[in-house]
Amino acid sequence: MNEHVCVSVQKQKEADKRRSMLARNAREEFRRSVHTAMADNKKQTVYDVATQLRKQSLGGAAPGSSSSKTSSPTQATLPARPTSRQEVIRWFQDFEQPRQAGMDARTHQVAAWFHGIISRLEAESLLEGRPVGSFLVRVSERVWGYTISYRADGRCKHFLIDTSDNTYQFFGTNQLSHTSLWDLVSFHMKEPISSTGGEVLKTPCGQSRQPPDYRDLLGESQNSSWL
């Protein structure tokens, strides 16, 4: 009986050892794949991928592809968050400028509320002394999206706009999505951003300097149409 128990215990130990070895090998393989992906990412940034996808969407399928159709570039190729101002500029030029983000849908000129990559403090400085309901929309350095800076009673509020699904909506659950930045802003000129705060966008806060703070977002060939 004791010998039988010893054999069973030995077999259990051997099985546990095999499982441990398999788990260790799996972890090592995962780490190798992560390191490989990181190394590849250094050689070719996500923006290079996006540029290549855009070229394919304009010029046809990539060599060796079995289909002549390619999808438009999406933000799925981007890292979770931007890491530099230059990345934000390239994101805007690659993804947002073709969608006419920041443009007035009626005049096809830059919207009065649109601003470039300015900080929270800069936005609050622009809104200082303005009436409640004054607002501006700035390109965010924190997310792939925008921030609405809003003059409330006695302070400023800031609302992040998510663009990750190729729509425009505030971060949070059960948010209403819009097909364009213009649509989102226009909607909240009538409907409050939040039911508790009642923030209705009333008066756009425009530029206070020349050249405008969104100038670096634009390609040289298109600057004149935005000024």
Backbone bond lengths (Angstrom), bond angles and torsions (degrees), N, CA, C in turn:
res aa  C-N    CA-C-N  psi(-1)  N-CA   C-N-CA  omega(-1)  CA-C   N-CA-C  phi
1 M - - - 1.463 - - 1.513 110.97 -
2 N 1.338 115.49 -46.41 1.458 119.51 179.27 1.520 111.63 -64.23
3 E 1.344 115.26 -38.92 1.479 119.30 179.59 1.518 110.16 -64.67
4 H 1.350 116.89 -38.96 1.461 120.94 179.46 1.532 110.26 -64.78
5 V 1.318 115.77 -40.55 1.474 120.07 178.50 1.513 110.50 -64.08
6 C 1.319 116.46 -42.92 1.472 120.52 -179.94 1.523 111.28 -60.72
7 V 1.352 116.16 -41.77 1.459 120.28 179.59 1.523 110.37 -63.89
8 S 1.328 116.86 -42.25 1.469 121.46 -179.96 1.522 110.61 -63.66
9 V 1.350 114.68 -41.85 1.468 118.90 179.41 1.520 110.39 -64.54
10 Q 1.340 116.50 -40.33 1.456 120.36 179.87 1.519 110.74 -64.19
11 K 1.341 116.84 -41.88 1.460 120.23 179.09 1.529 111.11 -64.70
12 Q 1.343 115.99 -38.33 1.465 120.07 179.15 1.525 110.23 -64.96
13 K 1.342 116.25 -40.44 1.461 120.27 178.61 1.524 110.76 -63.14
14 E 1.337 116.41 -41.49 1.464 120.25 -179.99 1.531 110.77 -65.69
15 A 1.349 115.80 -39.15 1.465 119.50 178.28 1.528 110.52 -65.01
16 D 1.344 116.27 -42.70 1.463 120.33 178.64 1.527 110.84 -62.55
17 K 1.339 115.55 -38.68 1.463 120.02 179.91 1.519 110.97 -64.69
18 R 1.361 116.75 -41.04 1.464 120.21 178.87 1.526 110.80 -64.41
19 R 1.346 116.08 -43.56 1.471 119.32 179.08 1.521 111.38 -62.12
20 S 1.331 115.80 -40.22 1.466 120.15 179.26 1.520 110.82 -63.81
21 M 1.360 115.62 -40.80 1.459 119.88 -179.91 1.523 110.76 -66.07
22 L 1.334 117.30 -42.09 1.466 121.01 178.61 1.522 111.10 -63.30
23 A 1.326 116.96 -40.99 1.464 120.82 178.82 1.522 110.77 -64.71
24 R 1.352 116.11 -41.10 1.461 119.96 178.91 1.521 110.87 -64.60
25 N 1.314 117.10 -42.46 1.466 120.81 178.32 1.533 110.98 -62.78
26 A 1.328 116.05 -38.71 1.468 120.16 179.33 1.520 110.71 -64.62
27 R 1.346 116.00 -41.30 1.468 119.49 179.10 1.519 111.15 -65.00
28 E 1.348 115.83 -41.86 1.457 119.33 179.70 1.527 111.04 -64.65
29 E 1.320 117.57 -39.36 1.456 121.28 178.59 1.530 110.58 -64.54
30 F 1.334 115.77 -39.51 1.468 119.96 178.36 1.528 110.66 -63.45
31 R 1.341 116.21 -44.75 1.468 119.28 179.42 1.522 111.19 -62.00
32 R 1.336 116.89 -40.46 1.474 119.94 178.64 1.521 111.28 -62.26
33 S 1.353 115.85 -40.89 1.466 119.19 -179.41 1.521 111.19 -66.80
34 V 1.350 116.74 -36.77 1.464 120.28 178.07 1.519 110.48 -65.65
35 H 1.352 116.00 -45.55 1.459 119.73 179.88 1.522 111.26 -62.42
36 T 1.337 116.22 -38.75 1.466 119.80 178.11 1.523 110.97 -63.73
37 A 1.328 115.48 -43.60 1.468 119.55 179.92 1.517 111.03 -63.56
38 M 1.338 116.87 -39.35 1.462 120.38 179.36 1.523 110.92 -66.36
39 A 1.332 115.75 -40.44 1.462 119.17 178.41 1.521 111.05 -64.85
40 D 1.320 116.30 -41.77 1.464 119.96 177.97 1.513 111.22 -64.12
41 N 1.322 115.98 -35.28 1.458 119.52 -178.28 1.521 111.28 -67.25
42 K 1.336 116.72 -32.64 1.457 119.95 177.29 1.527 111.00 -67.58
43 K 1.318 116.66 -33.32 1.453 120.26 -178.06 1.518 111.58 -76.31
44 Q 1.310 115.66 -33.77 1.475 120.06 -178.53 1.508 109.01 -139.78
45 T 1.314 117.58 109.18 1.459 121.76 -176.49 1.508 109.92 -71.18
46 V 1.320 114.53 164.25 1.456 119.46 178.60 1.515 110.95 -63.22
47 Y 1.317 116.38 -25.68 1.451 118.86 179.20 1.521 111.39 -71.84
48 D 1.319 116.35 -33.58 1.460 119.11 174.51 1.518 110.09 -64.02
49 V 1.327 116.44 -39.32 1.464 120.47 177.09 1.519 110.23 -62.75
50 A 1.345 115.56 -45.71 1.460 119.69 -179.89 1.518 111.27 -61.33
51 T 1.329 116.12 -40.85 1.464 119.94 178.85 1.513 111.04 -63.13
52 Q 1.345 116.42 -41.96 1.453 120.13 179.31 1.519 111.04 -64.06
53 L 1.345 116.31 -41.10 1.460 119.52 177.98 1.519 111.51 -62.86
54 R 1.329 115.71 -39.02 1.455 118.88 179.21 1.522 110.83 -65.19
55 K 1.336 117.09 -41.56 1.461 120.16 177.82 1.522 110.92 -61.81
56 Q 1.339 116.06 -40.22 1.452 119.57 179.56 1.522 111.16 -65.62
57 S 1.356 115.92 -39.11 1.458 118.92 -179.03 1.522 111.58 -67.30
58 L 1.338 116.39 -25.91 1.463 119.92 179.47 1.520 111.84 -89.42
59 G 1.324 116.01 -33.49 1.449 118.22 -172.49 1.506 115.67 -110.43
60 G 1.327 118.04 4.40 1.461 119.91 178.86 1.498 111.68 109.06
61 A 1.309 115.33 -174.90 1.458 121.36 -175.36 1.513 110.65 -69.53
62 A 1.317 115.48 155.13 1.450 121.46 176.93 1.517 109.29 -68.21
63 P 1.368 116.90 153.92 1.458 119.47 178.75 1.516 110.60 -54.87
64 G 1.335 115.43 133.62 1.449 120.38 178.85 1.503 113.85 88.24
65 S 1.327 117.39 -4.29 1.460 119.93 -179.84 1.513 109.61 -76.82
66 S 1.333 116.75 144.93 1.453 120.74 -179.29 1.516 112.03 -86.48
67 S 1.361 117.16 -8.12 1.454 121.05 -179.12 1.508 110.12 -121.10
68 S 1.323 116.54 145.29 1.455 120.85 179.06 1.509 111.04 -87.50
69 K 1.350 118.14 -4.42 1.448 122.05 -178.43 1.528 109.76 -104.66
70 T 1.330 116.07 137.52 1.449 121.22 175.17 1.499 108.61 -130.15
71 S 1.322 115.43 148.74 1.457 119.28 -179.25 1.513 110.36 -78.54
72 S 1.326 116.19 157.03 1.451 121.00 176.68 1.514 109.05 -68.03
73 P 1.339 118.01 154.35 1.457 119.71 178.50 1.519 110.84 -61.77
74 T 1.314 116.18 140.63 1.459 120.86 179.83 1.523 109.02 -123.94
75 Q 1.319 115.14 167.87 1.454 120.07 -178.40 1.522 112.25 -81.41
76 A 1.319 117.47 2.69 1.463 120.30 177.96 1.522 111.44 -63.98
77 T 1.334 117.44 -21.69 1.462 120.85 -179.29 1.513 112.72 -83.84
78 L 1.322 117.83 -5.95 1.453 120.94 -176.54 1.526 111.80 -83.72
79 P 1.341 117.28 153.36 1.464 119.33 171.45 1.515 110.16 -67.19
80 A 1.308 117.08 171.36 1.462 120.86 -174.81 1.525 112.24 -59.24
81 R 1.318 116.84 -40.45 1.462 121.55 -178.70 1.535 109.83 -142.17
82 P 1.319 117.15 153.58 1.469 119.23 175.87 1.520 110.60 -68.61
83 T 1.320 115.90 149.57 1.460 120.57 -179.64 1.519 112.98 -113.99
84 S 1.325 117.55 -5.96 1.460 120.11 179.91 1.522 110.34 -156.33
85 R 1.310 115.76 161.97 1.461 121.62 177.51 1.525 110.53 -63.24
86 Q 1.334 116.23 -39.19 1.454 119.72 -179.07 1.523 111.63 -63.52
87 E 1.330 117.29 -36.22 1.457 120.38 176.14 1.528 111.06 -62.70
88 V 1.332 115.62 -40.50 1.469 119.73 179.60 1.528 109.99 -63.84
89 I 1.327 116.61 -42.26 1.468 120.53 179.48 1.525 110.36 -60.99
90 R 1.320 116.64 -45.09 1.466 120.13 -178.90 1.526 110.91 -67.58
91 W 1.329 116.71 -37.01 1.475 120.48 175.45 1.517 110.08 -59.99
92 F 1.323 117.10 -46.91 1.460 119.96 -178.36 1.529 110.63 -62.83
93 Q 1.316 116.90 -43.05 1.461 120.28 -178.88 1.521 112.22 -68.51
94 D 1.329 117.04 -35.85 1.464 120.76 -177.92 1.528 113.04 -78.85
95 F 1.326 116.75 -37.97 1.458 120.33 -171.45 1.523 114.55 -111.70
96 E 1.317 117.18 -42.80 1.455 120.02 -170.22 1.530 114.36 -90.75
97 Q 1.310 116.70 -38.78 1.463 118.73 -179.82 1.526 112.26 -60.40
98 P 1.349 118.73 -41.56 1.475 117.90 175.91 1.519 113.69 -63.06
99 R 1.327 117.70 -22.77 1.465 121.63 179.04 1.527 112.48 -90.54
100 Q 1.341 115.61 5.61 1.465 120.95 178.41 1.525 112.51 64.17
101 A 1.317 117.06 28.54 1.463 120.33 177.49 1.518 109.46 -63.53
102 G 1.332 115.37 135.62 1.460 120.28 -179.10 1.509 114.47 88.01
103 M 1.330 116.53 -2.18 1.459 121.04 -179.68 1.521 110.85 -96.42
104 D 1.322 115.33 147.89 1.453 122.64 173.80 1.526 107.97 -79.09
105 A 1.321 117.66 118.25 1.464 121.27 -175.80 1.520 112.43 -65.92
106 R 1.321 117.90 -19.16 1.464 120.72 -178.51 1.524 111.92 -87.79
107 T 1.313 117.01 -41.97 1.471 121.01 -175.06 1.520 112.81 -101.33
108 H 1.354 116.90 -15.88 1.461 122.64 -176.01 1.524 111.78 61.95
109 Q 1.313 115.37 26.85 1.458 122.79 172.56 1.526 107.94 -113.86
110 V 1.330 116.80 169.36 1.454 119.39 178.67 1.519 109.24 -59.80
111 A 1.330 115.94 137.36 1.462 121.21 -178.58 1.529 110.50 -68.85
112 A 1.316 115.70 147.85 1.462 120.75 -176.90 1.525 111.86 -62.41
113 W 1.323 117.23 -26.61 1.458 121.19 -176.97 1.522 114.30 -91.04
114 F 1.337 117.67 -3.85 1.459 120.03 -171.27 1.522 111.86 -83.18
115 H 1.340 115.04 134.57 1.461 122.13 176.33 1.523 109.10 -132.68
116 G 1.315 115.17 162.90 1.464 120.50 -178.65 1.516 112.18 -85.34
117 I 1.317 115.03 -144.57 1.466 120.95 -177.26 1.525 108.06 -86.58
118 I 1.306 115.85 82.01 1.461 120.11 177.35 1.524 108.88 -112.36
119 S 1.313 115.70 155.57 1.463 120.42 -175.03 1.524 111.66 -80.74
120 R 1.305 114.48 169.54 1.466 121.94 176.04 1.529 110.55 -57.39
121 L 1.357 115.79 -44.57 1.457 119.99 -178.88 1.525 111.50 -65.53
122 E 1.335 116.93 -40.10 1.462 120.08 177.55 1.525 111.09 -62.36
123 A 1.333 115.59 -41.45 1.463 119.97 179.21 1.528 110.76 -63.63
124 E 1.317 116.34 -43.43 1.464 119.92 -179.79 1.524 111.38 -66.00
125 S 1.327 115.79 -33.48 1.464 119.68 176.97 1.528 110.79 -65.82
126 L 1.338 116.80 -40.61 1.458 120.83 178.26 1.523 111.92 -65.36
127 L 1.323 116.61 -33.17 1.457 121.28 -177.30 1.531 113.33 -88.39
128 E 1.316 116.71 -9.11 1.463 120.44 -177.48 1.530 111.04 -61.07
129 G 1.295 115.76 132.04 1.458 121.19 177.72 1.512 114.37 81.53
130 R 1.324 117.27 -2.86 1.466 120.26 179.78 1.526 110.22 -87.34
131 P 1.323 117.41 158.91 1.470 119.80 -178.12 1.521 112.33 -68.84
132 V 1.319 115.19 157.48 1.463 121.14 176.32 1.535 108.96 -57.45
133 G 1.327 115.48 135.54 1.461 120.72 -177.87 1.510 112.88 101.85
134 S 1.340 117.28 -10.91 1.466 119.81 174.93 1.531 108.60 -69.17
135 F 1.313 116.67 146.56 1.465 119.33 -175.54 1.517 111.33 -156.66
136 L 1.303 115.05 165.08 1.457 122.66 171.01 1.516 108.37 -147.44
137 V 1.318 116.06 160.63 1.463 122.35 177.11 1.523 107.52 -118.76
138 R 1.301 116.23 122.21 1.465 120.89 -178.08 1.519 110.75 -120.92
139 V 1.310 116.01 153.31 1.464 121.70 177.14 1.525 108.14 -76.63
140 S 1.311 115.77 129.08 1.456 120.95 -175.02 1.521 112.07 -82.60
141 E 1.318 116.15 146.29 1.467 121.84 170.52 1.522 110.99 -99.41
142 R 1.323 117.30 -3.87 1.465 121.57 -177.46 1.518 112.49 -94.34
143 V 1.314 117.06 -33.93 1.465 122.03 -177.43 1.521 108.53 -135.85
144 W 1.336 115.93 168.47 1.460 120.57 172.33 1.530 106.96 -81.18
145 G 1.302 115.34 82.12 1.447 119.51 -175.95 1.512 111.92 177.38
146 Y 1.317 115.29 -147.71 1.454 121.91 -172.83 1.521 110.16 -135.52
147 T 1.325 114.69 169.56 1.452 121.40 173.40 1.520 108.90 -131.86
148 I 1.323 116.25 129.61 1.461 120.33 169.64 1.524 107.08 -91.01
149 S 1.325 116.03 119.28 1.464 121.22 174.05 1.527 107.16 -99.43
150 Y 1.320 115.77 126.51 1.462 122.40 -168.51 1.522 110.64 -127.25
151 R 1.314 115.04 131.70 1.469 119.74 177.82 1.526 109.40 -84.77
152 A 1.334 115.20 109.05 1.458 121.28 176.79 1.523 108.99 -99.13
153 D 1.283 116.60 -174.71 1.459 121.36 -179.78 1.526 109.96 -72.73
154 G 1.316 116.63 106.68 1.460 121.63 176.86 1.512 115.74 84.01
155 R 1.317 118.64 -3.45 1.472 120.41 -179.33 1.521 110.22 -163.55
156 C 1.335 114.73 175.11 1.464 120.89 176.33 1.520 109.57 -109.49
157 K 1.309 115.72 146.31 1.453 122.19 173.99 1.527 108.66 -117.03
158 H 1.322 115.31 153.50 1.456 120.41 -177.54 1.526 109.07 -132.63
159 F 1.328 116.47 127.71 1.459 122.27 -176.07 1.532 109.53 -122.23
160 L 1.337 115.91 119.05 1.466 120.98 -179.70 1.528 111.24 -78.18
161 I 1.324 115.32 138.07 1.463 122.05 178.68 1.524 108.70 -111.57
162 D 1.310 116.06 125.10 1.464 123.75 -178.87 1.529 109.94 -91.52
163 T 1.343 116.60 134.66 1.470 120.84 177.32 1.523 111.95 -122.02
164 S 1.328 117.76 13.40 1.459 121.27 -169.98 1.525 114.14 -65.56
165 D 1.329 117.82 -24.07 1.467 120.76 179.82 1.527 112.12 -101.74
166 N 1.342 115.67 22.65 1.466 120.86 -177.20 1.525 112.05 60.90
167 T 1.323 115.34 24.50 1.460 122.21 170.79 1.528 106.72 -130.02
168 Y 1.310 116.39 176.89 1.456 121.12 -178.64 1.529 108.62 -123.32
169 Q 1.330 115.40 120.51 1.452 119.92 179.15 1.518 109.31 -157.57
170 F 1.333 116.03 157.64 1.454 119.88 177.28 1.521 109.72 -72.95
171 F 1.325 115.80 149.99 1.457 120.08 175.39 1.527 109.62 -65.64
172 G 1.304 116.31 143.98 1.457 121.64 -179.13 1.510 110.36 130.64
173 T 1.307 115.66 178.14 1.456 120.91 -178.07 1.522 111.13 -89.54
174 N 1.329 114.24 148.69 1.470 121.79 175.40 1.524 112.84 55.35
175 Q 1.325 115.96 41.00 1.460 120.42 178.02 1.528 110.45 -88.66
176 L 1.316 115.76 143.23 1.456 121.05 178.53 1.527 109.43 -75.44
177 S 1.320 117.13 129.13 1.463 120.72 -179.23 1.519 110.53 -97.22
178 H 1.338 115.46 151.61 1.457 122.39 -178.77 1.524 108.99 -129.43
179 T 1.306 115.55 152.94 1.465 119.91 -176.66 1.519 112.80 -80.02
180 S 1.316 117.83 -16.22 1.466 120.89 179.51 1.523 109.95 -148.06
181 L 1.325 114.68 160.80 1.454 120.07 176.91 1.526 110.06 -65.01
182 W 1.327 116.30 -37.32 1.456 121.07 177.69 1.530 111.18 -60.14
183 D 1.324 116.89 -42.64 1.460 120.89 -179.71 1.529 111.19 -63.39
184 L 1.336 116.20 -41.67 1.461 119.53 -179.70 1.528 110.77 -62.37
185 V 1.326 115.93 -47.77 1.465 119.55 -178.85 1.531 110.39 -64.29
186 S 1.317 117.21 -44.70 1.462 121.15 -179.36 1.529 111.32 -61.08
187 F 1.327 116.32 -39.06 1.459 120.84 179.73 1.528 110.99 -61.32
188 H 1.345 115.72 -42.30 1.462 119.07 -176.10 1.527 112.49 -87.02
189 M 1.312 116.78 6.51 1.460 119.69 165.82 1.530 110.18 -80.51
190 K 1.327 115.61 -9.90 1.465 121.32 177.72 1.524 111.84 -119.31
191 E 1.322 115.25 -37.24 1.459 120.57 -177.54 1.527 110.37 -110.15
192 P 1.341 118.66 137.58 1.469 120.98 -178.72 1.527 111.89 -65.54
193 I 1.313 114.64 149.71 1.466 120.20 177.58 1.521 110.04 -67.21
194 S 1.316 116.63 -42.02 1.470 120.71 177.33 1.521 109.65 -132.14
195 S 1.306 115.65 147.48 1.468 119.97 -178.96 1.521 111.53 -70.70
196 T 1.319 116.82 -27.69 1.471 119.65 -178.60 1.524 111.81 -80.33
197 G 1.333 116.37 -38.27 1.466 118.94 -176.96 1.511 114.33 -91.95
198 G 1.337 116.36 -23.11 1.458 120.39 179.53 1.512 113.67 62.00
199 E 1.339 117.76 36.94 1.464 121.54 -175.10 1.532 110.92 -79.16
200 V 1.306 117.14 101.79 1.458 122.51 175.39 1.530 107.95 -102.14
201 L 1.332 116.17 130.07 1.459 121.19 -178.82 1.530 109.06 -75.47
202 K 1.313 116.48 117.94 1.457 119.78 -173.70 1.531 113.68 -112.67
203 T 1.321 117.25 -57.23 1.462 121.06 -171.64 1.524 110.85 -120.11
204 P 1.336 118.54 113.22 1.464 120.27 178.23 1.521 111.47 -64.60
205 C 1.302 115.48 139.52 1.461 121.97 175.62 1.523 107.59 -101.85
206 G 1.314 116.76 112.52 1.457 121.25 -174.95 1.517 113.42 -89.17
207 Q 1.305 115.21 -159.43 1.456 122.57 -176.67 1.530 111.14 -77.69
208 S 1.329 114.79 146.01 1.458 119.71 176.85 1.520 111.53 -115.20
209 R 1.337 115.87 3.04 1.463 119.03 -177.59 1.515 109.79 -148.75
210 Q 1.329 115.18 162.34 1.451 122.08 174.61 1.532 108.79 -129.22
211 P 1.332 118.18 137.02 1.466 125.95 -0.98 1.526 110.93 -67.70
212 P 1.315 117.90 161.26 1.470 121.18 -177.78 1.527 111.40 -64.93
213 D 1.320 115.09 157.64 1.466 119.18 -174.83 1.522 113.84 -73.89
214 Y 1.327 118.24 -4.11 1.465 120.07 176.91 1.533 112.06 -98.91
215 R 1.306 118.04 5.55 1.461 121.53 -173.10 1.527 112.68 -59.65
216 D 1.352 116.81 -39.29 1.467 119.26 -176.14 1.523 113.18 -72.03
217 L 1.323 117.25 -8.21 1.459 119.75 177.91 1.526 112.08 -79.99
218 L 1.321 116.88 -15.54 1.459 120.77 -169.70 1.508 112.29 -103.86
219 G 1.329 115.68 147.92 1.446 119.66 171.37 1.515 109.32 -69.20
220 E 1.308 116.73 152.76 1.455 120.59 -177.17 1.512 113.33 -56.42
221 S 1.330 116.47 -34.91 1.451 120.64 -175.85 1.522 112.41 -71.38
222 Q 1.347 117.13 -16.22 1.458 119.57 -175.30 1.529 112.55 -112.17
223 N 1.323 117.81 1.30 1.450 119.21 -177.36 1.516 112.88 -59.29
224 S 1.333 116.42 -40.70 1.446 119.81 -174.76 1.515 113.10 -63.40
225 S 1.338 117.30 -31.95 1.455 120.74 -178.38 1.522 112.45 -76.40
226 W 1.345 115.96 -14.09 1.454 119.54 -178.62 1.522 112.03 -101.52
227 L 1.295 118.50 -12.81 1.468 120.73 -174.44 1.511 111.37 -91.26
